[in-house]
Structure formats: C-alpha cells, structure tokens
Amino acid sequence: MADLRLFIAVELPEEVRRLLAAVERDLRQADADVSWSRPENMHLTLKFLGDTPEDFVGEIAAALDAAAAACPRHAATLGGVGAFPTVRRPRVVWVGLDEPTGRLAELQKAVDDVTADLVPPDPRGFTPHLTLGRVRSQRNAERLAGLVDGYRLTSAAAVPVNEIVLIRSELARSGPTYTPLHRSPLRE
C-alpha cells in the first residue's frame, strides 16, 4: 500500500475562517513575499505525521478515538498575531490561540502520546497557532513585521474544540488539498 501524508488537527468554524481571511487581507497590504493559506484550509494542527503507510490509518484512528474520549470538549479564543521565529525575522505568520484551562495542551499531549511510535513529540513543544502564511523571501518583510507587530484583532472569536480529525494532505502546484479520513469526538 502507498504512503499517505497525514496530520491531526482541529477544524475551524466558518466564522473563525472568515475572521482569519480578513486578517490575512490586512497583512497582504505589506506586499511581502508570502504564500498565504487558503481560508478553507486553515486549521489547528495538533501533530504532523508526514508520510505514513496507508494500512496504519485504522490503528491511528482507534488510538485517536481513545485519546479524544479521555479529553473534555472546550473552547479556545483567538489571540494575537505573530510570527515564527520572530516578528522581525518572520518565516511563518500566525494567529495564536488562548486557552487558559490547559485542556488544549492536554489534548495535544494525548495525541502525542498515542502517536509517539510513529512520530516522536516535537522537541520545540506545542504552541497553539493558526498559520496564515509562510514567508518565501525577505521582500518587504520589514513592512510585514510592522503590520504584524501592530495588529489587533477586532474579535476574540471562540474556537470550539469538540473533535480531532485525521486529515490527508495532498500537495499540488495550486496548493494542498485536505481530506478528512477520521473524526474522533471529545468527551461531553
């Protein structure tokens, strides 16, 4: 069987995607060399599995069901706008997520635990964020940094965390296509 490029994520409601698209439109004014995310593809990545044998999908799905069942449903809110590694040297532009109860971090750790045999946990840790775009060159990066640094969201929209989704990513010149393969509901 073939390998599938997989990741585990929380999908976003349409209202949040619209808000993120508005932030993206504002930041495009910098005319920086950024590959912007399509709003319909925006999500919260909990873990990137990468190329995974197709025959592992059932096993991964069962493990995610168990991890999700142990974690309660909750909500995060959109936080500030920032960039990795820093605003002054942006490579990834993002909107952060705030979730003061720690449940989102617990969910991500549960996902890490059940997938550790496939992909070890990221040594950088988990920083919940929604990727707006990836910077391709330093053209107008200083203007972009100025917009990112001073950006304030007009709404602290809620991001419900009710399920985790195993997603297949297929890369193409026009951008990635994401296909949900399995949904694991969190505990009520």
N, C-alpha and C positions, 0 to 999 in steps of 0.2 A: 504494500500500500504506500501511497505517497505521503509526504510530509505536508502538514498544514501550518501556516503561520498564525499563531493563536495568541490571544491576550484575554485577561479577565478584567471586567470593568463594571461600572455603574453607569447606566444610561441616564440622559438628562431629559427633563420635560421640555416641551416646545417653548414654553415661556422663558426658560433659562437660556435656551439656544438663541432665541430672538435677542435677548439682552446681550449675550456674548457677541452676536453678529454686529450689534450696534457699537460695542466697544472696539471691535475689530475695524469697523468703518472709520471710527475716530482715529485710531492709530495708523491707518493707511495714509493719513494726511502727511506723515513724515516722508513718504515716498522712499522708504527704506527697502532694501532687497530682502524681502521676507516671503517665504512660502506660507501663506495664510491657510489655516484649517477651514474646511467647508463646515458651516454650522451643523448640517445634518450628521457629520462625523464626530462632533465633539462629544466627549465622554470623560469620565474619571477613571483612569487606568489604575487598577489595584495591583496587577502583575502582568508583565510581558513574558510569555512563554517562548516565543520565537518558533522556529521550525520544530514541529512535534509530529511524531508518527500518527497517522490518522486512526490507527487501531487503539490509541490511548484515549481517544475522546470520551468513550463510555466510562472509563476509570476516572478520568478527570471530573466528569460531570457528577459522578457519585460522590467523589471527595468534596466537590463544591457544595453539593446538597447538604452534606454533613456539617461543613463549616458554616454555611448560611443558617442552618437550623439552630445553631448554637448562639447566633448573634441577633439581638433585637433590632427591629426597624427603628429608624431615627431619621433626622434631617440635619443637613449641614447648610450653611449660608455662604453666598458668595462673599469673598473677602477683597483684598486689594489686588492691584495689578502689579506685576513684577517681571523679572527676567532671571534666567539662569545663564551663566554662573553669577553675574551681577548686572544691574541696570546699566552700568557704564560700559560693560562688555557683553551685550546680550547675544545669546545663541538661541534661547527659547523664550518666547514671550508668553506669559500665562496670567490667569486669574486664579487666585488662591481660594481655598475653602476653609471656613472656620467651623469647628465642631468641638465645643468646649467639654463635652462629656467624655471624650476619648473613645467613643464607640466606633468611630470611623477607623481609628488606628487599630483597635481590637479586631475589626473585620479584616483589615488588610493583613494583620499578623496571622489570623486564622487561615486566610488564603495562602500566605507564605508557608505556613506550617504544612498544609495538605499538598502543596506542590513542590516542596523542597527537594524531593528526589529527582524532579525534572529540571528545575532551575533553582539554584541557591538564592536566598534572600539578597536583595540589593545592599551592598555594604554602605551605601550612602544613606540608607534609611528611607522612610516614607515621608514625602512632603506632598500633601494633597493639593493638586492643582489641575486646572483645565488648560490645555495647551491651545493658545490662539494661533501661534505661528512659529516657524523656525527660521532664524536669520541665516541667509546664504552668504552674505558678504558684508563688509563694513560700510557700504554705500549708505549715507545718511543715517548711520547708526547713532550718531550723536543727537540728531533731531528726534529719532525714535526714543532714545533714552530720556530726553526731555519730556516727551509726551507721556511715556510710561511712568516716570517719576512723579509727575504732577497729576496723574489721572485719578479721579474719584468716581466710583460707581454711584449711579443715581438710585440704585435699589439694592437692598441686601436680600435678594431673592433666595427662597428656600430651595434646596436640592434634596428631594426625598431619597432616602436610601432604603428601598424596600426589597430589592433583589440584586443579585450579582449575575452577570451574564458572561458566558464563554463565547468569545467572538473570533471568527476567522477574518483575517486581513489579507486581501489580495491586492498586490501592488500593480499599478499601471501608470502609464505616462500622464493620464488625466487625473491621477490621484488614487488613493486607496479606496477599495470597496470593502465595507464591513458587513458580515453576515452573522447574525446571532445563531449559535448552534445549540445552546442550552441555557435555560434560566433557572436560577436557584433562589426561591423566596426566602427572605429572612423571617425570623420568628416574630409573631404578632405580639 
